[in-house]
Amino acid sequence: MTALFVIGLVFAGLAAVVHVYIFTLESLNWTKPRTWKIFGIASQADADTLRPMAYNQGFYNLFLTIGIVVGMLLLASSRPAGLALIFMGTGSMVLAALVLISTGRANARSAAIQGVLPLLGIVFLLLSLL
């Protein structure tokens, strides 16, 4: 295992941790004022209206994380298919960040939080394969 590969796995793992945090905010803590203010929601009524969407979105983030974690476990047990799961999870995170930034520059910070770590994971993993 090369240093570039390990660095790629670290970035993928950090991306998974960030997405567990996002899952917690969106699916478990959405209606708490501290959480809905993070997302720019103006009121409890608005948070309540958006709750089903946020709940769903949070689980989407959790499922991407699960894919990365399962991929890492498969790699640890010498199953190269794990790399495909890691690329699928991190790639989906990056694409979701691009979709977010396409909705407006106001979402640039959120898109960066969502997309930079998985992008770095992809870059380092690809470099390790050259």
Phi, psi and omega per residue, in radians:
M1 nan 2.125 -3.104
T2 -1.419 2.878 3.112
A3 -1.079 -0.702 3.123
L4 -1.072 -0.680 3.126
F5 -1.124 -0.789 3.127
V6 -1.101 -0.756 3.108
I7 -1.064 -0.735 3.093
G8 -1.052 -0.740 3.111
L9 -1.155 -0.647 3.110
V10 -1.103 -0.801 3.120
F11 -1.115 -0.699 3.091
A12 -1.102 -0.715 3.109
G13 -1.132 -0.717 3.092
L14 -1.127 -0.677 3.072
A15 -1.060 -0.703 3.109
A16 -1.095 -0.741 3.126
V17 -1.079 -0.786 3.119
V18 -1.038 -0.712 -3.105
H19 -1.284 -0.436 2.987
V20 -1.187 -0.703 3.086
Y21 -1.066 -0.787 3.118
I22 -1.094 -0.725 3.067
F23 -0.983 -0.800 -3.127
T24 -1.052 -0.773 3.121
L25 -1.108 -0.868 -2.991
E26 -1.341 -0.661 -3.020
S27 -1.759 -0.460 -3.069
L28 -1.897 -0.601 -3.020
N29 -2.054 0.270 -2.991
W30 -0.957 -0.736 -3.020
T31 -1.497 0.072 3.062
K32 -1.432 2.316 -3.086
P33 -0.904 -0.687 3.138
R34 -1.034 -0.690 -3.117
T35 -1.289 -0.870 -3.065
W36 -1.183 -0.397 3.055
K37 -1.221 -0.595 3.078
I38 -1.003 -0.644 -3.093
F39 -1.611 0.128 3.092
G40 1.296 0.405 3.106
I41 -1.424 2.318 -2.971
A42 -1.415 -0.463 -3.033
S43 -2.658 2.878 3.073
Q44 -1.086 -0.658 3.123
A45 -1.078 -0.734 3.093
D46 -1.142 -0.718 3.107
A47 -1.068 -0.733 3.120
D48 -1.109 -0.682 3.122
T49 -1.137 -0.699 -3.090
L50 -1.492 -0.100 -3.028
R51 -0.952 -0.815 -3.139
P52 -1.054 -0.683 3.117
M53 -1.154 -0.785 -3.133
A54 -1.136 -0.700 3.120
Y55 -1.029 -0.814 3.112
N56 -1.108 -0.815 -3.124
Q57 -1.074 -0.677 3.109
G58 -1.070 -0.745 3.118
F59 -1.187 -0.587 3.037
Y60 -0.987 -0.801 3.117
N61 -1.109 -0.681 3.111
L62 -1.129 -0.720 -3.129
F63 -1.131 -0.643 3.063
L64 -1.105 -0.713 3.101
T65 -1.084 -0.777 3.133
I66 -1.039 -0.709 3.098
G67 -1.043 -0.748 3.129
I68 -1.154 -0.785 -3.120
V69 -1.123 -0.780 3.102
V70 -1.093 -0.698 3.082
G71 -1.045 -0.740 3.114
M72 -1.153 -0.691 3.103
L73 -1.125 -0.712 3.094
L74 -1.120 -0.733 3.093
L75 -1.082 -0.706 3.138
A76 -1.105 -0.449 3.107
S77 -1.767 0.451 3.047
S78 1.091 0.582 3.067
R79 -1.913 1.860 -3.055
P80 -1.123 -0.276 3.087
A81 -1.056 -0.379 3.107
G82 -1.032 -0.580 3.134
L83 -1.110 -0.657 3.103
A84 -1.090 -0.713 3.112
L85 -1.149 -0.684 3.114
I86 -1.116 -0.774 3.106
F87 -1.129 -0.655 3.119
M88 -1.125 -0.815 -3.134
G89 -1.142 -0.879 -3.110
T90 -1.191 -0.672 3.113
G91 -1.092 -0.719 3.098
S92 -1.129 -0.665 3.104
M93 -1.099 -0.769 3.134
V94 -1.124 -0.785 3.138
L95 -1.115 -0.679 3.089
A96 -1.117 -0.641 3.097
A97 -1.144 -0.682 3.093
L98 -1.140 -0.694 3.069
V99 -1.079 -0.757 -3.132
L100 -1.072 -0.812 -3.121
I101 -1.165 -0.471 3.124
S102 -1.210 -0.257 3.138
T103 -1.484 -0.121 3.079
G104 2.565 2.628 -3.114
R105 -1.102 -0.399 3.116
A106 -1.085 -0.350 -3.122
N107 -1.692 0.169 -3.080
A108 -1.060 -0.756 -3.124
R109 -1.111 -0.809 3.127
S110 -1.099 -0.700 3.118
A111 -1.124 -0.676 3.112
A112 -1.146 -0.763 3.110
I113 -1.034 -0.717 -3.094
Q114 -1.334 -0.549 -2.928
G115 -1.971 -0.350 -3.038
V116 -1.209 -0.827 -3.118
L117 -1.075 -0.827 3.110
P118 -1.136 -0.594 3.094
L119 -1.096 -0.771 3.101
L120 -1.093 -0.677 3.076
G121 -1.027 -0.814 3.127
I122 -1.078 -0.823 -3.103
V123 -1.032 -0.865 -3.108
F124 -1.173 -0.658 3.102
L125 -1.151 -0.734 3.100
L126 -1.117 -0.748 3.109
L127 -1.057 -0.622 -3.124
S128 -1.197 -0.384 -3.112
L129 -1.523 -0.167 -3.139
L130 -1.336 nan nan
